[in-house]
Amino acid sequence: MQDADEGYQEAEAALEIMEEAEAEEAELKEVQDLLDYYLQRATTQLEVEHLLAGSRDLEESIGVSWSARRFEVSSAGFVASQKA
């Protein structure tokens, strides 16, 4: 009977160890999923910041281009008024 009790206790101990290992594995999986999520968010944020910087550069370039066009139109108007 004592052998049966020892076997039962060993089985219970082994079961507890397995349950602890499964809990640790589940926790590790959750941490890995969270790390993946935050890495993806950080990457997306960097991409958005890069696109925003590109948009600002484009806006500035368009502003400079329009300014140059207005100057050309002003110059042409000035030349036309001097000829008249």
DAFENRA-V284736 format. One record per residue. PSI is psi in degrees with one decimal (999 if undefined). OMEGA is omega in whole degrees, 0 to 359 (999 if undefined). NEAR is the number of other C-alpha atoms within 12 Angstrom. Layout:
psi = (PSI | PSI)
omega = (OMEGA | OMEGA)
near = (NEAR | NEAR)
This chain:
psi = (-36.1 | -35.1 | -38.4 | -41.3 | -42.1 | -42.5 | -40.6 | -43.1 | -38.8 | -40.3 | -41.6 | -42.5 | -42.1 | -39.8 | -42.8 | -42.1 | -43.1 | -41.9 | -40.4 | -41.7 | -41.1 | -40.9 | -43.1 | -40.2 | -41.8 | -40.3 | -42.4 | -41.7 | -42.1 | -42.2 | -42.9 | -41.5 | -41.7 | -41.7 | -43.4 | -43.2 | -48.6 | -32.0 | -42.6 | -42.6 | -41.5 | -41.9 | -44.4 | -41.4 | -41.1 | -40.4 | -42.1 | -43.8 | -39.4 | -44.0 | -38.7 | -43.4 | -41.2 | -39.1 | -41.1 | -40.9 | -41.8 | -43.7 | -43.1 | -41.8 | -41.9 | -42.1 | -42.8 | -41.2 | -44.3 | -39.1 | -42.2 | -39.9 | -43.4 | -38.8 | -42.3 | -43.3 | -41.5 | -44.1 | -43.4 | -40.8 | -40.5 | -44.7 | -41.7 | -38.0 | -29.1 | -30.3 | -23.9 | 999)
omega = (181 | 177 | 179 | 178 | 179 | 178 | 179 | 179 | 177 | 179 | 177 | 180 | 179 | 179 | 178 | 179 | 179 | 180 | 177 | 179 | 178 | 179 | 179 | 179 | 178 | 179 | 178 | 178 | 179 | 179 | 178 | 178 | 178 | 178 | 177 | 180 | 182 | 175 | 179 | 178 | 180 | 179 | 179 | 180 | 178 | 179 | 179 | 178 | 178 | 178 | 178 | 178 | 177 | 178 | 179 | 177 | 179 | 178 | 179 | 179 | 178 | 178 | 179 | 180 | 179 | 179 | 178 | 179 | 179 | 178 | 179 | 180 | 178 | 180 | 179 | 178 | 179 | 180 | 180 | 180 | 179 | 180 | 184 | 999)
near = (7 | 8 | 9 | 10 | 11 | 12 | 13 | 14 | 14 | 14 | 14 | 14 | 14 | 14 | 14 | 14 | 14 | 14 | 14 | 14 | 14 | 14 | 14 | 14 | 14 | 14 | 14 | 14 | 14 | 14 | 14 | 14 | 14 | 14 | 14 | 14 | 14 | 14 | 14 | 14 | 14 | 14 | 14 | 14 | 14 | 14 | 14 | 14 | 14 | 14 | 14 | 14 | 14 | 14 | 14 | 14 | 14 | 14 | 14 | 14 | 14 | 14 | 14 | 14 | 14 | 14 | 14 | 14 | 14 | 14 | 14 | 14 | 14 | 14 | 14 | 14 | 14 | 13 | 12 | 11 | 10 | 9 | 8 | 7)
